[in-house]
Amino acid sequence: MQVKLSRINYQWTAALQKAFADLVDEVRTKNEQFRCECELKAQLEERSRQLRDKERMAAIGETAVMIGHDLRNPLQAIVNTTYLARRKVEESLPEANLDKLGLISDLLAIEKQSLYMNKIVCNLLDYSRPLNPDIMDLCLPTIISDTLANMNIPDNIEIKMEMEENITVRCDPIMIVRVLINIISNAIQAMPEGGMLNISMSSAEKYAILAIKDTGPGIPLQVKYKIFHPLITTKAKGMGMGLAVCKRLLEAMDSEIRIVSEKCTGTIAEIKIPMSK
């Protein structure tokens, strides 16, 4: 009788253990299903967000093309007319009374703001339209020097250049100048109280490495990882298209750009451009 009871207890224990194991497996399976469902839901939400962003950017691109084509010609006409009007005023007034009425300073202000608006239009068009770079061999140090000579560098900005001579790269001359103007302008705007603009260049394997560094406050952390996204900016004035355009132009020329920035130590824009064979 005792043996029979022991056998029954063993059978019950085994049955309970099996039922408990089945229950644990069922719970684990349901937990795994729930986890998979949550991951799938998160992935679907992320895909939906990306799709909405792409649709929004496509709409922005279409709008930019239409606005850009309609505004570019009248803006250029305003710039040219203002310049000619300023020259006429300068030539017609005696030197002693050159700006007595403030006409020249007013015309300069109009010219400056018109150029700024034209830059915005150009950035929108460069970001939205297909790019067909005209790749050729160019002396990068010469392009940098010419670009700086044609820019309005404030007196409180000191420029320091360290470049290897005769570095020839393969890029589009118009696109690389647009990139340089955007990045140098950003660096200058990051130093409203003045500072040092360091431009250095070296070669590494098949690439020329150009580094443009400012001594500004650096890029805020919340913006740092979205710096190449369009419409992202740290400035009160501007649309946040400059770096997005630079990245697109450089990628069209098989080049790369990365931004290194730390708080209170400034920002470095490092550009990697293929060298001539």
Sequence and secondary structure as in RCSB ss.txt:
>XXXX:A:sequence
MQVKLSRINYQWTAALQKAFADLVDEVRTKNEQFRCECELKAQLEERSRQLRDKERMAAIGETAVMIGHDLRNPL
QAIVNTTYLARRKVEESLPEANLDKLGLISDLLAIEKQSLYMNKIVCNLLDYSRPLNPDIMDLCLPTIISDTLAN
MNIPDNIEIKMEMEENITVRCDPIMIVRVLINIISNAIQAMPEGGMLNISMSSAEKYAILAIKDTGPGIPLQVKY
KIFHPLITTKAKGMGMGLAVCKRLLEAMDSEIRIVSEKCTGTIAEIKIPMSK
>XXXX:A:secstr
 HHHHHHHHHHHHHHHHHHHHHHHHHHHHHHHHHHHHHHHHHHHHHHHHHHHHHHHHHHHHHHHHHHHHHHHHHH
HHHHHHHHHHHHHHHHHS GGGTTTTSHHHHHHHHHHHHHHHHHHHHHHHHHHS      EEEEHHHHHHHHHHT
S   TTEEEEEEE TT EEEE HHHHHHHHHHHHHHHHHT TT EEEEEEEEEETTEEEEEEE  S    HHHHT
TTTSTT  SSSSS S HHHHHHHHHHHTT EEEEEEETTTEEEEEEEEEB  
